Amino acid sequence: MLQIQIGPEREAGPDDGLGRSTIGWRPGMSEDEAWEAGRGIWKFNADRALSQDEAQIINTEGIVLAVAKITGISKSGDRYALLGELLHGDDRVGRATRSPHLSRNPVTYI
């Protein structure tokens, strides 16, 4: 599994490769919003990311915000964004992750 930890919501830069106005998480956001906020744009090993079945978006408190099946990646300069099928209503959403995010980097492989 690829796990991505996102910080508090903030304004996205003008050159955001996904055209987002904000990135990060905020209380009450939907799974769709969490997926869009967390799926990119990151530096990661493309082959290793594609070898993972799922992606889990978590906040800095370790709460799962969204889970998706990874279907591909898109490139934006020297960074990537995940493409995937959001697993709406996954029972992990809203709960503490069973795999604590121990990396200093936002992206880790579990």
N, C-alpha and C positions, 0 to 999 in steps of 0.2 A: 504494500500500500504506500502511496505517496501522500504525505501529510503536509499541509500548508497552514502555517500559523499567521493570522492577520491581526494587526494592531487596531487601535481605535480609528473610527472613520475620520477621514480628512480629505481635503480637496485633491483631486488628481492633477497631475501636471498637464500643461497644454499639449504636450506631445504624447499623451497616453495612447499606446498602440491599440487599445480596445475602444477608444472614444468615450471612456467613462468620465463623468464629472466628479465622482468621489471614489475613493478606495477605502478599504478597511471595514470594520464592523461597528454596528450600533445595536443597542438593545431593541428587540422587537422586529428585526429585519427578517424577511422571509428566506426560505431555503434558496429560492431563485436569486434573490439579491445577494445572499452570502456567496453563492457559486460565482456569480458575475464579479463580485468584489475580490474573490480569492483565487480564481483560476489562472490569473496572469497579472502581470508580465514579470517573469522570473528568469534568473540564470539557473539552469539545471542541465543535467546530462540528458539529452533527448532520448537516446537509446534506453537508458535506465528508466526514465519516466514511462516510456512506451511499454516497457516490460512489466509494469505494474498493472494490476486489474482495476484498482479503485483509487480515487483521491478523496481525502477527507479534509475539509476546511474547518479549522478550529480557531477560537479566539485565544487571547493571551492568558485566559483563565483556564484553558484546557477544555472548554465546552465545544462539542461538535455542532457546527452550524449547518453543514451540508455534506452529503456523500454522493459521489458520482462514479459511474463506470467510465474509465478513460477510453476514448475512441480515437484519439489522435492529438496532435499538437499543431500550433501555428507559430510561425517565426516572426519576430518583430525586432529587426536589427540583430543584436547579439543575444537576445532574450527570447523566451518562449511563453506561450499561453496554452493551457490545456483545453482540449475539446472533449466533451463528454456528455453522457446521458445521466441527468440528475435522477437520483433514486429518491423521489418524493416520499415523505413519510417514513423513511428508514428509522428503525427504532433507536439508532445511536444518536440521532439529532436531538439536541436539547440536554444531553447527558454529558458527563465528564468522559473524555476519551479513555479507553482502556490502555492506550499506548501513549504515555506522557511524552511531550515534545522536549527532548533533551538537548537538541542542537541549538546553537546560537543563530544559525541560519533559519530563515522562514520556511525553507523547503527541506524535508527530510524523508528518508525512505525507511519504512518499518517492515 
